[in-house]
Amino acid sequence: MSVLPSYQQNKQTITFAFPTPIQLTVISPAIIRVFIDRGESGQSYAIEGDKTVTTDFQVKDAGDHYTIQTAALSVNLDADQHIDVFDKNGNALITDYRGPREHLKGVDKVHKRLVEAEGHSVTQAPTKSDKGYYEIIKSLSPDEYIYGLGDKTGYLNKRGFAYDNWNVDNPAPQLEILPNIYKSIPVMLGLKNGHPYGIFFDNTYQSHLDMGKESDHYYFYSAVQGNLDYYIIGGTTLKDVVTNYTYLTGRTPLPQKWTLGYQQSRWGYSASEEEVKAIADNLEKYDLPCDAIHFDVDYMNGYRVFTWDKDKYNGNPKKFITKLQKRGLKVIPIIDPGVKQDPDYHIYAEGLKKGYFVKAANGDVYINKVWPGKSAFPDFGRPEVRKWWANNGKFLTDLGVAGIWIDMNEPATFEGPIPDDTVFSDQNTPSTHKKMHNVYGHNMAKATYTGLKEQTGNRPFVITRAAYAGTQKYSTVWTGDNRSMWPHIQMMIPQLCNLGLSGFSFTGTDIGGFASDTTPELLTRWIEAAIFSPLLRNHAALGTRQQEPWAFGEPTLSIYRKYLKLRYRFIPYLYDLFAKESQSGLPIMRPVVLNDDQDPRVRDLNDEYMVGDNILVAPVVQKSQIKRLVYLPAGNWVDFWNGAEYAGKQDIVVDAPIDKLPLFIRQNTILPWGPAVSHISDAALHAMTFRVYGNQGTYQHYQDNGRDFKYQDGEWNNYTISVEHGKASVKLTHHGYQPVYQQVTVELADHAVTFNYDADHESYVEK
């Protein structure tokens, strides 16, 4: 029988004296770190600062195992190094698998060549032949659901699938069989027999997660190299797990309010000033609310980053950007990491002189091809390089751009993948591409965020394609180069919901699809389905069918306009949710299971989502469908369109003609109802309306200037709107921002009540 090792305790870290020591660190009552040093130095990129909070815990010797117990978790460690985790009530959450692996039958070299010769690819996970490989295997119960992993393709429940964490720009259609795309966010959240948990694997090297594909008895995590370093995350509910995970890795900061408006884009717009102006003209002509136009790579001078081709903009891009701003339209240009190899190009020359580019193993600057042709790649792992990149962004902010969209930062290359031994930096220490690849986009986003904040003083608006856990602190994300196909509108909901569970609250997809050719029906259903996604952008590839709202005429145009106008009415609610999210980490767009993890019916629901706690959205995502089955969770619900009331915990059939998005509000909910506007103005609103769905309820409404960081110094207001027995009241419960609403209207079922602000008493008086 194996003998328990001795242990040493240093504050909240307990080190067990196995031949290779195991450390368990109590970060908080609901977070415990498991760590084995395998020789990898360096700090976490996902977790910034010391997250440890003083926590009461006990270490008990139970004879055949040790138990580390907090108020929320119990972790057992036995002499054979098995680690088992239980909640405070003794329910198993994460338990080591004791049996042998049931390996999937592989393909030998001869058959692999034959299969690939026929045109099929054979993908293989990291294997034990990889130097530095390790794996951990955990038991699966028959009743276990797995979520998270960012925007990996496929369904909400990841059980039965396998994935790789290795950021890649894969041009193949994003279908459920793809093991990896642009982001590596190795956090999984589970419900084991109805009991929630999370595991975050903090390792930037290539890793693999088999969620029960190999065997229905276990799931496993493996990595090609790095320390064994993962965090056990507990919580009474799935919401608690998300809150605890985002405490660890950071939360999406409060965005500028205008960023919640509609944004129009297409690869090719920015090839000329005239084309962009035509887009702006049509947005105005067709009465389509919009807040930004995105500029793809065409605006640059020969794809050189931090340049603008003045010949395409009548010699003065700043003047043109200012004209757009006066029309209520902001400009968001794209920036890629590839720096054109051109000795006469100042960015390349300076980067070369200062040694800011990654190097091949032989010491030469590493060169590969991307849009500009032969290009060098900034070494974003180095703080000095991040600062240089941030400072270069001043070229764009001086022109008046309102944000920066960063792309191709997996990093993508055209002439084969970057070799593993290419020299990248891990902060100020030489490292390899093998280690730094998955955080390349993360570090680029951090640099871009820092530059925008310093140069504008506003809350930065950064959009990135590649990301790692924790990137949510710096950037909005979108799901990358999707396609105009029905499986992709279907996949949008689980992708964005799993991003939300993984800490990324500001998310979106390319409405209508980026690649391939959309149709009027698909575009219509897409704007309906995505209308509550935080990032609302229509974007398409050069050479594809036009998919602006007016491209297909009527009735597509009118329906599209209807939903854009609806979106702008809901922006105050979305902004309220972001204010709450910055404190709780709970996403804006969320799977139904996050709000009710004890309802088995919603644990595998892929075609509905919730906006906060009280709005249920059930889009049509099937071609030619004009009715659909909607599951209403517990509670009573009101049809947004006709006021019909339904009891929850049942399926109902709803009519869904092409112009209708099935939409339900939880009964006795109060919602802010923004004004009908074409753009989100920086000017303060002087009035706000609140709609009551039912005859009672309470709502907390947040207000600040929607732009900068003064709210962090207390410059914000909180309003409590209450309705009881049909009687409304309005209270200003935090007053730090001027001006307050001079008038507040509460719309009840059969009448509206208006309140005027009494400045002398800082109160609202019914008119």
PyMOL commands that set and color helices and strands:
alter all, ss='L'
color gray80, all
select helices_A, chain A and resi 109-117+238-249+257-260+269-271+273-285+297-299+310-313+317-326+346-354+383-392+394-399+433-456+471-473+486-501+520-530+556-584+592-595+600-602+710-713
alter helices_A, ss='H'
color red, helices_A
select strands_A, chain A and resi 7-10+13-16+22-28+31-36+58-61+65-69+73-78+83-87+92-95+134-139+144-148+162-165+183-184+187-192+195-201+207-210+218-223+228-233+262-264+292-295+330-335+339-340+368-370+373-376+404-406+423-426+429-432+462-464+467-468+476-478+507-508+510-511+536-538+589-590+609-611+615-617+627-632+636-639+645-647+650-655+663-666+669-673+687-693+697-703+717-724+727-735+743-747+752-758+763-766
alter strands_A, ss='S'
color yellow, strands_A
deselect
rebuild
show_as cartoon
